[in-house]
Amino acid sequence: MKTVYFSLIILLFSSQSILAQKSKPLNPKGIYSEIKVAKQNKMIQELIDTKTSASSIETIFNNINQYNPPVLYVFSQALFVNGELQTGIDWYLFAQLNALYDANRCSDKTARQATTILESKFRPAYEDYIKSNKQAYLESIDKVVMLFNKIPQDYDIRWINLHGMDAVTTSLSDEKENKNDLSLPKESWPEIKEKTIGQFIEANRNSVK
């Protein structure tokens, strides 16, 4: 059952998963083809492969800032399924916070749906544990915010743009370039980060009331 579940994850959360669900296969063009997700997709495959899962978990632990939210969601689930329940929750929340931050910096608002999809697929597996361990969950929220402020992101934050309508439109167009910036201006990021942390704390605290 676990193997089947994780096999579904890779289909849902490869970098171009939403694009692949269209009736006609779409290939990113222009700047979208430059978004670096090959390493991320490979790591997801290695996480769900029983032969490489353990070594992949160790690799991510040692290089946590190099992996994007879809990888971290699968990473958290792998830990949880392996019996490291609270550790799995910690990294689930870390994945969620990074995903929210990436979404809030994305210029294509339609791409922000990726965070909702990730949550809808992963959150249910944790619900029973969270309900039975509310205090630990609240403590995890604070711990994750601290980690988030200390650990710099070192992956292509534009992964989320592949899930938006601008990427689809560019793929279908004869024009090679999307003339819009994929992310909001960097000078706005500190304010976005602060706002994102506030949203994250409020939503997760309210979820266990």
C-alpha positions as CSV (number, residue, x, y, z in Angstrom):
1,M,0.0,0.0,0.0
2,K,2.9,2.4,0.8
3,T,4.5,1.6,-2.5
4,V,1.3,2.4,-4.4
5,Y,0.8,5.7,-2.4
6,F,4.3,6.9,-3.1
7,S,4.0,6.0,-6.8
8,L,1.0,8.3,-7.0
9,I,3.1,11.0,-5.4
10,I,5.7,11.0,-8.2
11,L,2.9,11.3,-10.8
12,L,1.4,14.2,-9.0
13,F,4.4,16.2,-8.0
14,S,7.0,16.1,-10.7
15,S,7.8,19.6,-11.8
16,Q,5.5,19.5,-14.9
17,S,2.7,17.4,-13.3
18,I,-0.1,19.9,-13.8
19,L,1.0,20.5,-17.4
20,A,1.1,16.7,-18.0
21,Q,-2.5,16.4,-17.0
22,K,-3.6,18.2,-20.1
23,S,-4.9,16.2,-23.1
24,K,-2.0,17.3,-25.2
25,P,1.6,17.0,-23.7
26,L,3.1,20.4,-23.2
27,N,6.8,21.3,-23.0
28,P,8.0,24.4,-21.3
29,K,9.4,27.0,-23.7
30,G,11.7,30.0,-23.3
31,I,12.5,30.9,-19.7
32,Y,10.2,28.1,-18.4
33,S,12.5,25.6,-20.0
34,E,15.4,27.0,-17.9
35,I,13.7,26.4,-14.6
36,K,15.9,23.9,-12.7
37,V,13.8,21.0,-11.5
38,A,15.6,17.9,-12.9
39,K,17.5,17.3,-9.7
40,Q,14.3,17.7,-7.7
41,N,12.4,15.2,-9.7
42,K,15.2,12.7,-9.6
43,M,15.3,13.0,-5.8
44,I,11.5,12.4,-5.5
45,Q,12.0,9.2,-7.5
46,E,14.8,8.1,-5.3
47,L,12.8,8.8,-2.1
48,I,10.0,6.5,-3.2
49,D,12.3,3.8,-4.4
50,T,12.9,1.4,-1.5
51,K,16.4,0.8,-2.7
52,T,17.5,4.4,-2.5
53,S,15.1,5.9,0.1
54,A,17.4,5.7,3.1
55,S,20.3,7.2,1.3
56,S,18.1,9.9,-0.2
57,I,16.7,10.9,3.2
58,E,20.3,11.3,4.5
59,T,21.2,13.3,1.5
60,I,18.3,15.7,2.1
61,F,19.1,16.0,5.8
62,N,22.6,17.1,4.9
63,N,21.5,19.5,2.1
64,I,18.1,20.6,3.2
65,N,18.3,24.0,1.6
66,Q,18.9,22.6,-1.8
67,Y,15.5,20.9,-2.2
68,N,12.2,22.5,-3.2
69,P,8.9,22.1,-1.4
70,P,7.6,19.2,-3.5
71,V,10.7,17.2,-2.6
72,L,10.4,18.2,1.1
73,Y,6.7,17.1,1.2
74,V,7.7,13.7,0.0
75,F,10.7,13.7,2.3
76,S,8.4,14.4,5.3
77,Q,6.0,11.7,4.3
78,A,8.9,9.2,4.0
79,L,10.0,10.0,7.5
80,F,6.4,9.8,8.8
81,V,5.8,6.4,7.2
82,N,9.1,5.1,8.6
83,G,7.9,5.9,12.1
84,E,9.7,9.2,12.7
85,L,6.3,10.8,13.3
86,Q,7.2,14.2,14.9
87,T,10.2,14.6,12.7
88,G,8.0,14.0,9.7
89,I,5.6,16.7,11.0
90,D,8.4,19.2,11.5
91,W,9.6,18.8,7.9
92,Y,6.0,18.8,6.6
93,L,5.5,22.2,8.1
94,F,8.9,23.4,6.8
95,A,7.8,22.3,3.3
96,Q,4.5,24.1,3.7
97,L,6.2,27.3,4.8
98,N,8.7,27.3,1.9
99,A,5.9,26.5,-0.6
100,L,3.9,29.5,0.7
101,Y,6.8,31.8,0.5
102,D,7.6,30.7,-3.1
103,A,3.9,31.1,-4.0
104,N,3.7,34.6,-2.6
105,R,6.7,35.6,-4.6
106,C,5.4,34.2,-7.8
107,S,4.1,36.7,-10.3
108,D,1.7,34.3,-11.8
109,K,-1.1,34.1,-9.3
110,T,-2.6,31.0,-11.0
111,A,0.5,29.1,-10.2
112,R,-0.2,29.5,-6.5
113,Q,-2.7,26.7,-6.7
114,A,0.3,24.3,-6.4
115,T,0.4,25.0,-2.6
116,T,-3.3,24.0,-2.3
117,I,-2.7,20.8,-4.3
118,L,0.3,19.8,-2.2
119,E,-1.6,20.3,1.0
120,S,-4.7,18.4,-0.2
121,K,-2.5,15.4,-1.1
122,F,-0.2,15.3,2.0
123,R,-2.1,16.8,4.9
124,P,-4.7,14.0,5.3
125,A,-2.0,11.5,6.2
126,Y,-1.0,13.6,9.2
127,E,-4.5,14.7,10.5
128,D,-5.0,11.9,13.1
129,Y,-1.5,12.3,14.5
130,I,-1.9,16.1,14.7
131,K,-5.2,15.9,16.5
132,S,-3.7,13.6,19.1
133,N,-0.5,15.7,19.5
134,K,-1.7,19.3,19.4
135,Q,0.9,20.7,21.8
136,A,3.7,19.1,19.9
137,Y,2.3,20.5,16.7
138,L,2.1,24.0,18.1
139,E,5.7,23.7,19.3
140,S,6.7,22.5,15.8
141,I,5.2,25.6,14.2
142,D,7.6,27.8,16.3
143,K,10.5,25.5,15.6
144,V,9.9,25.6,11.9
145,V,9.7,29.4,11.8
146,M,13.1,29.5,13.5
147,L,14.6,27.1,11.0
148,F,13.0,29.0,8.1
149,N,14.7,32.2,9.2
150,K,18.1,30.5,9.6
151,I,18.2,28.2,6.5
152,P,18.6,30.1,3.2
153,Q,16.9,28.6,0.1
154,D,19.3,27.3,-2.5
155,Y,17.0,25.9,-5.2
156,D,15.1,27.4,-8.1
157,I,12.1,29.1,-6.6
158,R,10.5,29.3,-10.0
159,W,9.5,25.6,-9.8
160,I,6.0,26.9,-8.9
161,N,5.7,28.9,-12.1
162,L,5.5,25.6,-14.1
163,H,2.1,25.1,-12.4
164,G,0.5,28.3,-13.7
165,M,-1.4,29.4,-16.8
166,D,1.4,31.6,-18.0
167,A,3.6,28.5,-18.5
168,V,0.7,26.7,-20.3
169,T,0.1,29.7,-22.5
170,T,3.7,30.1,-23.4
171,S,3.9,26.4,-24.2
172,L,1.0,26.7,-26.7
173,S,2.2,30.0,-28.2
174,D,4.6,30.5,-31.1
175,E,6.4,33.1,-29.1
176,K,9.4,31.8,-27.3
177,E,9.5,34.2,-24.4
178,N,7.1,35.2,-21.7
179,K,7.9,38.9,-21.3
180,N,6.8,39.1,-17.7
181,D,9.1,38.5,-14.8
182,L,8.4,35.1,-13.2
183,S,8.9,36.4,-9.6
184,L,7.9,39.6,-7.9
185,P,10.7,42.2,-7.4
186,K,13.4,41.1,-4.9
187,E,13.1,44.3,-2.9
188,S,9.6,43.2,-1.9
189,W,10.7,39.8,-0.6
190,P,11.5,40.8,3.0
191,E,8.0,42.1,3.4
192,I,6.5,39.1,1.6
193,K,8.5,36.8,3.9
194,E,7.3,38.5,7.1
195,K,3.7,38.3,5.8
196,T,4.1,34.7,4.8
197,I,5.3,33.7,8.3
198,G,2.3,35.4,9.8
199,Q,-0.1,33.6,7.5
200,F,1.6,30.3,8.2
201,I,1.5,30.7,12.0
202,E,-2.1,31.8,12.1
203,A,-3.4,29.1,9.7
204,N,-1.6,26.3,11.5
205,R,-2.5,27.4,15.0
206,N,-6.2,27.8,14.0
207,S,-6.1,24.3,12.5
208,V,-5.7,22.7,15.9
209,K,-8.2,24.9,17.9
